[in-house]
Amino acid sequence: FVSVAAGITASAIEAALGAPLPVIRAMPNTPALVGAGVTAIAPGAHASEDDLAWAQEILGAVGVVVRVKEAQLDAVTGVSGSGPAYVFLVAEALSDAGVLAGLSRELADTLAFQTLLGASQLLVQGEDGPAALRAAVTSPGGTTAAGLRELERGGVRSAFLEAVMAATERSRELGSG
C-alpha cells in the first residue's frame, strides 16, 4: 500500500488496513507531472527492502526518489512537497518585476522562467553548491550585489525558512488531527 496523504502516519494506515500489509508513505511533488519530480519514500513496519525497491521503481518513472525516515516526511513536505509553490511565487515576482521595469509580460515571463530553469539545471548538474553559484554571478559593487542586498533587506532568506517551517508544522498537525 503506497500513501501520498500528507501527515498520515504509516502506523495509522496499517491500523486502518487491519492486516499486516506493507505500507510505504510517499511525498511526491507536482513537477512529477513533467517527469522532473522528487518523491521521498519511507517504509512502514511491514515494508521490506523489496517493497521499497518496488515503490522506488514505480515512482522513479516521474522523477528522482529518495529514501527517508518516516519522521522526516513532514520536513520533506515543507521543502519539496510545498516547494514548487514557493518557486512559482518567485517566478511570478520576477516576471512582475520585469513588467514593472518596462518589459512586455511575454518577454518578462520568458526571461524569468528560463532563468529559473537554467539556474535549477546548474544546481542539479553542476558541481558547485548554491552559495558558490550565487557568488560567481555577483561582482563586487555590481548589479547583482545591489539586487541581493535588497532581497536580504526584505528578509527573503528568512521568509523561505519560515515558509518551510510553517508547512512542516502544518504537515505534523494534519497527522495528529
Secondary structure by P-SEA (a helix, b strand, c coil): cccccccccaaaaaaaaccccbbbbbbbcccccccbbbbbbbbcccccaaaaaaaaaaaccccbbbbbcccaaaaaaacccaaaaaaaaaaaaaaaaaaaacccaaaaaaaaaaaaaaaaaaaacccccaaaaaaaacccccaaaaaaaaaaaaaaaaaaaaaaaaaaaaaaaaaac
